[in-house]
Every structure is written in structure tokens, then in C-alpha cells.
């Protein structure tokens, strides 16, 4: 089974119980023979590291950096003085491919709205390339209208099942799903 996790924060965040739970879940699924992918941002639940580059270097994994998509940058309507599009980095974490959108703004400010615009674009591209059977999204990503539209768009296909992760119960996570899927 092909499984895609799209989350609003850094899956590498060592200070986040939610990110840690998702890393473990994706690693277990990959260890069980499932093909897994992760799409996330460079946001941290707690205090972010002084440098995202140092944070990623500490993972000791090869990184493949990509500039923002030119197609995306041409498609965005924006104020003349605003630069849109953020670079991404691809790497393998515990045998799971990860694509990280290099966001800088904290959640909430107007700059965050522009930084998250590439997220649905990246998600749609990943859905086309990877064609997952199961798409999962961290529920907090729905606070962002761009991420919400991307999540809704991702389940247009009848093959889709969305599992929304709720972090915080006694075990560390509970799952609800629009369609039950045996994994």
C-alpha cells in the first residue's frame, strides 16, 4: 500500500510529540513493507532551531535541494513587492522519503499565508507522481486555508482514504477515518 503523510510542521522536530508519533508511524508502516512518503514544512511546534540548515545537517542524511517551482511562481497573484515560492529539500529519514517546504514565518502572520501557497502545489505534484492509496494529514494543518484546500483536493479521487490524526490521547494518538482501510 502507498501511504502519503502531509503535515503542517517539520517531521524532523525532536521537540514535538506529534511529529515524533508521525515519524514512528511512518517508519513502522515502511518497515511493514508499505511505500511511504512525507510532505511537511520547516515549522517547529516549540522553539525552532537557530538554523534549519544546521538542524538538517545534524540528521546526517544526504539532502537534495530544489528551488521553488517556476510554474508555481508564475501562477501566483501577489503584491508586487512580495516574493513567493520557497525552496524544498528532499531526504530519506528512516527509509521514508521526505519533502520539506522551507517555510520561515510562524503560524498566523500574513507572511505565512504566502509561504504556505506552494504547499497545495507540492501536494498535488506528489499525488500525481506517487499516487498514494492512503493520504493522511495532521489535523492542525486545516487551520491554514491553503492546506485545507489541498487536503480537500487530495480526496477527489475515489481511491482516496483520509485518516486525520488527533494527537493527545493517553496512547499518543487516535485515528478517525472517512473510510476504513486495513494496513
N, C-alpha and C positions, 0 to 999 in steps of 0.2 A: 504494500500500500504506500502511496506517495502522500506525505504529510507536510503542509506548509504552516509555519507559525509566523504571524505578523504581529509585532508588538510595538508599543509606543516608546519603549526605553531601550537601553543598552542591554543586550542579553549577556554581556560580559560583566555587568555590575555586581561586584562581590559584596556590596553593602545592601543589596535588595533581596529579600526573601522571595519575592515574586519572580525575579529574574533567575535566581538560583533554582527555584522549583521548576521553571520552564526549561532551564538547561538540563536538569536531571531527567525530566520527562522526555525531552527530545533525544538525549543520549540513550535512554533505555529503549525508546522506540527504534532508534538506529541500530542499537545492539541486537534488537529482536528481528532485524532483517528488513525493517521498513526504510524507505528512501525519504529522508527528511531534509527540509530547508528552513532557514530562519531569515526574516526580514525585520530589521529593527532600526533604531536611531541611536544617536550618541548621547541621549539623555540619561541621567542617573537619578534614582529615587532620592538619594541623600546628597551629600556634598559631592560634586563632580571632582574628578582628579584635576590636578593643576594643568596637565596636558593630556589630551586624548591620544596623542602620538606615543607618549611615554606609557600610558595605560595599555595600549595595544602592543607596544614593544615588550612589555612585561609578560604577555601571553606566550612569547617565544614561538610564534607561528608565522609562516610566510604570508605577507599581505599583498594583495593586488589592488592598487588604487586606480580609480576611474574618475575622470572629470564629469561634471553634470552633462546630461544628455542635451545635445544641441537641438534635437527635435522638441524636447520639453521646453527648453529656454525660449525657443521661438514661439511656442504656443501660449505662453503665459501673458495675461494682461496685467500690467503692473504700473506703478508710478515711475516716471522717467528716471528718478534718482535712486531707484531700488534695484539691487542686483538679486536675481533669483537663481535658483538651482544650487544645490550643494553637491560636493563630490561624494562618492561612495568608496567603500573598501570591502573587498571580498576576502574571506579567510575560512579556514576549517577549524572548528572548535569541537574537540572530542568526536571527530569523524562526521560532524554535521556542518555542511556549508552554510556560512552566514554572510549576509549582505547588510552592511551598516551604512545608513544615511548620516553623513557628518553634520548633524544639527548643532547649533551653538546657543540659541536663545532658550531661556527657560520657558516652561509651560505658562501660557496665559498672555504674554505681551503680544502686541500686533505683529512684531517681527516673527514670532513663532508661526503665525498663520501663513506667512510666505515661505518659511523654512519647511513646513510640512506639505506644501503643494507637490513636491516631487514624490511624496510617499505613495499616493494612489497610482501615479505613473509607473513607479518602480514595481508596485504590486501587480498591476495589470501586465507588465512585461514579464514578471516572474510567473504569473499564472499561465501566460501563453507558452513560455519556454518549459516550465516544469510540469504543467498540467496535473496538479495535486488532486487526490481523491478526497482528502480531508483538509479543510482550511480552518485554522484556529486563530483567534485574536484575543489579546488581553483586553478585558472589558474597559479598562481605563482609556484605551485608545479612542473609544467612542466619544470622549469629551471634545475631540477635535473634529470639526465638520468634514475636513478633507479625508481623514482616516475613516470616518463613518461612511462617507460616500464610497470609498474604496472597498470597505467591508461589505456593503450592500451590493456593490457591483460584482464583487467576487462570488456571490452566491446566485448569480443569474443562471448559471448552468444547473441542469437537473442532476448532475453527478455530484454536486456540492453537498457537503455537510459542514455546518459551522458548530464548533464547540467553543463556548465562551467560558474562559477561565475566571473563576472568582477566587481570589487569594484571601486567606484569613481564617478559615475554619480550623478546627483543632488539628487536623492532619496536615494542613498547609495548603490544601487546595480542594475545591469541589468542582464538578463539571456539570454543566447543563448543555443539552444539545438539541438542535432542531430536528435531527434525525439520528437515531441510534446507529452507531457504527461499531462493529466488532473489530477490535485491533489486536 
